[in-house]
Amino acid sequence: MKKRKTISPVRILFYIILISYAVITLGPFIWSFITSLKPTSETDNFTVNFSQLSFKNYGYIFTNFPFLRWLLNSIIIASVVSIGNLVFNSMAGYALARINFPGRKYLFLAILGMMMIPGQVVMVPTYMLLSKLGWMNTYMGMTIPFLTNMFLIFLMRQFFLGIPKELEEAAAIDGLGRFGTFFRIVLPMATTALTTQFILVFTGNWNSFMWPSLIATSSDMYTLPVGLNSFKGQYFQFPDQVLAGAMLLSLPMIAVFLIFQKKFIKGIASTGGKE
């Protein structure tokens, strides 16, 4: 007879801790979803009256707010910024990893230095520049200043350092130039790093509130986070409708992470500390 495998007490304790943490983490999300189904008069009650739960709040925000317009703005801005970062960060990271040009080391040190500068420091100069360019309340003002990211340039450089140079040398022998080698040989091998970069940039811009709230001056240019902020006024607030919008805001991000989570973890782990 086969012996039954015994689970050690340490592993049981480990599972208990993980399950407890999962319950604690999912608790606020589940409570928010249930509250989004309640009428306004029931939002302060911790008890759940299932007979009063409905999707009326979701229908309300679609019919009384330009929710679809805000959704479209979020999709356009997050997509454009994500694609721009994929292209420019990857090209910059490859140049720093493979191309010997004058001042490469100093440029890399400058990038590392800029990673340490808080975003609040450049907020006022960036705002003044966008205002002088006439890019306030435009897609250009919400996308072009954010098409690169210093940390992601560093991340891509570290990844490209791990690709064997022999592959690029073989491509050069076959007649491929620098751009052909990059786009046809190197970039297809960087899918894990590109997936990691896409998730970080897309989620960051999808959930961004500060810059869109500063640049967008009319409701038709609001993104979803900025639009949700308009659900409340000085003397009133409807948490059921706010939470209904928050659920709709969260669902795309949950789907993106669930789809790409394996490559995301692999991409983070594959960017080691190569010099």
C-alpha positions in Angstrom: 0.0 0.0 0.0 1.2 3.5 -0.8 1.9 5.7 2.2 -0.1 8.7 2.6 1.8 12.0 2.4 1.7 13.9 5.6 1.6 17.7 5.6 4.0 19.3 8.0 2.7 21.7 10.7 4.9 24.4 9.2 3.2 24.1 5.8 -0.2 24.1 7.4 0.6 27.3 9.3 1.9 28.8 6.0 -1.4 28.0 4.2 -3.4 29.4 7.1 -1.4 32.7 6.9 -1.8 32.9 3.1 -5.6 32.2 3.3 -6.0 34.8 6.1 -4.1 37.4 4.1 -6.2 36.6 1.0 -9.4 37.1 3.1 -8.2 40.4 4.5 -7.1 41.6 1.1 -10.4 40.6 -0.7 -12.6 41.8 2.2 -12.7 45.5 1.2 -13.2 44.7 -2.5 -16.1 42.4 -1.7 -17.6 45.0 0.7 -17.3 47.7 -2.0 -19.0 45.5 -4.6 -21.9 44.7 -2.3 -22.2 48.4 -1.3 -22.3 49.4 -5.0 -25.5 47.2 -5.3 -27.2 48.9 -2.3 -29.6 51.9 -2.5 -28.2 55.1 -0.9 -30.3 54.7 2.2 -28.6 51.3 3.0 -25.0 52.3 2.4 -24.3 53.0 6.1 -25.6 49.6 7.3 -23.2 46.8 7.6 -26.0 44.2 7.3 -26.9 43.1 3.8 -30.5 43.0 2.7 -30.3 40.9 -0.4 -33.8 41.8 -1.6 -32.7 45.4 -2.1 -29.5 44.7 -4.0 -29.6 45.7 -7.7 -27.5 47.1 -10.5 -29.4 50.4 -10.6 -26.3 52.3 -9.6 -24.5 51.0 -12.6 -27.3 52.1 -14.9 -27.5 55.5 -13.2 -23.8 56.4 -13.8 -24.1 55.4 -17.5 -27.3 57.5 -18.1 -26.5 60.5 -15.9 -22.7 60.9 -16.5 -20.6 60.8 -19.7 -19.1 57.6 -18.4 -18.4 56.1 -21.8 -16.6 59.3 -22.8 -14.4 59.0 -19.7 -13.8 55.3 -20.4 -12.8 56.2 -24.0 -10.4 58.9 -22.7 -8.8 56.4 -20.2 -8.4 53.8 -23.0 -6.8 56.3 -25.4 -4.4 57.9 -22.9 -3.3 54.6 -21.2 -2.9 52.9 -24.6 -0.9 55.7 -26.3 1.4 56.1 -23.2 1.9 52.4 -22.9 2.8 51.9 -26.6 5.1 54.9 -26.5 6.9 53.6 -23.4 7.3 50.1 -25.0 9.0 51.6 -28.0 11.1 54.4 -26.5 12.1 52.7 -23.2 13.1 49.6 -25.1 15.2 51.5 -27.7 16.9 53.5 -25.0 17.6 50.5 -22.9 19.1 48.6 -25.9 21.3 51.6 -26.8 22.6 51.8 -23.2 23.2 48.0 -23.1 24.8 47.4 -26.5 25.9 50.6 -28.4 29.2 52.1 -27.4 28.7 55.9 -27.9 30.5 58.8 -26.2 29.1 59.6 -22.8 27.1 56.4 -22.5 28.2 55.8 -18.9 27.4 59.4 -17.9 24.0 59.2 -19.5 23.3 56.0 -17.6 24.3 57.7 -14.4 22.1 60.6 -15.2 19.1 58.2 -15.7 19.8 56.6 -12.3 19.9 60.1 -10.8 16.6 61.1 -12.4 15.0 58.0 -10.9 15.7 59.5 -7.5 14.0 62.8 -8.2 10.4 62.9 -6.8 7.7 63.7 -9.4 6.5 66.6 -7.3 9.8 68.4 -8.0 9.1 68.7 -11.8 5.3 69.1 -11.5 5.3 73.0 -11.7 7.9 73.2 -14.6 6.0 70.6 -16.5 2.7 72.3 -16.0 4.1 75.7 -17.1 5.6 74.1 -20.2 2.4 72.4 -21.2 0.5 75.6 -20.6 2.8 77.6 -22.9 2.6 74.9 -25.6 -1.2 75.2 -25.5 -1.5 71.5 -24.6 -3.9 72.0 -21.6 -7.1 70.0 -22.0 -5.7 68.0 -24.9 -4.6 64.4 -25.5 -1.1 65.6 -26.3 -0.7 67.1 -22.9 -1.9 63.9 -21.2 0.3 61.6 -23.3 3.5 63.1 -24.8 5.2 64.1 -21.5 4.8 60.6 -20.2 6.1 58.5 -23.1 9.3 57.5 -21.3 10.1 56.3 -17.8 13.6 56.3 -16.3 13.0 53.2 -14.2 11.7 51.2 -17.2 14.7 52.3 -19.3 16.9 50.9 -16.5 14.8 47.7 -16.4 15.1 47.2 -20.2 18.8 47.8 -20.1 19.3 45.2 -17.5 17.2 42.7 -19.5 19.1 43.3 -22.8 22.4 42.8 -20.9 21.4 39.2 -20.3 20.9 38.4 -24.0 23.9 36.7 -25.6 25.9 39.0 -27.9 26.5 36.0 -30.2 22.9 36.2 -31.5 23.4 39.8 -32.6 26.8 39.0 -34.2 25.2 36.2 -36.1 22.4 38.5 -37.3 25.1 41.1 -38.4 26.8 38.3 -40.4 23.5 37.6 -42.1 23.3 41.2 -43.2 20.9 42.7 -40.6 21.6 46.3 -39.6 21.3 47.7 -36.1 17.5 48.4 -36.4 16.8 45.0 -38.1 18.7 43.2 -35.3 16.8 45.1 -32.6 13.3 44.7 -34.1 13.6 41.2 -35.6 16.0 39.4 -33.2 16.3 41.1 -29.8 12.8 42.6 -29.2 11.0 39.3 -29.8 13.1 37.7 -27.1 12.1 40.4 -24.6 8.4 39.5 -24.4 8.5 39.0 -20.6 10.2 42.3 -20.0 7.8 44.1 -22.4 4.8 42.5 -20.6 6.1 43.7 -17.3 6.6 47.2 -18.7 3.2 47.2 -20.3 1.4 46.2 -17.0 3.3 48.8 -15.0 2.7 51.7 -17.4 -0.9 50.8 -18.4 -2.1 50.4 -14.8 -0.2 53.5 -13.7 -1.9 55.6 -16.3 -5.3 54.0 -16.0 -5.4 54.8 -12.3 -3.7 58.2 -12.6 -5.6 61.1 -11.0 -3.2 64.0 -10.4 -2.0 64.9 -13.9 -5.3 64.3 -15.7 -7.1 66.4 -13.0 -4.6 69.2 -13.6 -4.5 69.1 -17.4 -8.2 68.4 -18.1 -10.3 71.5 -17.7 -13.6 70.3 -19.2 -15.6 67.2 -18.3 -15.3 65.8 -21.8 -11.6 65.3 -21.3 -11.9 63.6 -17.9 -10.5 60.2 -17.4 -12.3 57.6 -15.2 -10.6 58.5 -11.9 -11.2 62.2 -12.5 -14.7 61.6 -13.5 -15.4 59.5 -10.4 -14.2 62.4 -8.3 -17.0 64.5 -9.8 -19.6 62.2 -8.3 -19.3 64.0 -5.0 -20.0 67.6 -4.2 -19.3 70.0 -1.3 -22.4 69.1 0.6 -23.4 65.6 -0.7 -21.9 62.3 -1.6 -23.3 59.1 -2.9 -21.0 56.2 -1.9 -23.0 53.6 -3.7 -22.6 55.3 -7.1 -18.9 56.1 -6.4 -18.2 52.5 -5.6 -20.1 51.3 -8.7 -17.8 53.5 -10.8 -14.8 52.2 -8.8 -15.8 48.6 -9.6 -16.0 49.4 -13.3 -12.6 51.2 -13.0 -11.0 48.2 -11.3 -12.3 45.4 -13.5 -10.0 46.0 -16.6 -6.9 46.2 -14.4 -7.8 42.9 -12.6 -8.3 41.3 -16.0 -5.0 42.6 -17.4 -3.1 41.4 -14.3 -4.7 37.9 -14.3 -3.9 37.4 -18.0 -0.3 38.5 -17.8 0.6 37.7 -14.2 3.0 34.8 -15.1 5.0 36.9 -17.6 4.9 39.9 -15.2 6.6 37.9 -12.4 9.0 36.3 -14.8 9.9 39.7 -16.3 10.7 41.2 -12.9 12.8 38.1 -11.9 14.7 38.1 -15.2 16.0 41.7 -14.8 19.0 41.0 -12.6 21.8 43.3 -11.5 24.1 42.9 -14.4 26.7 45.6 -15.0 
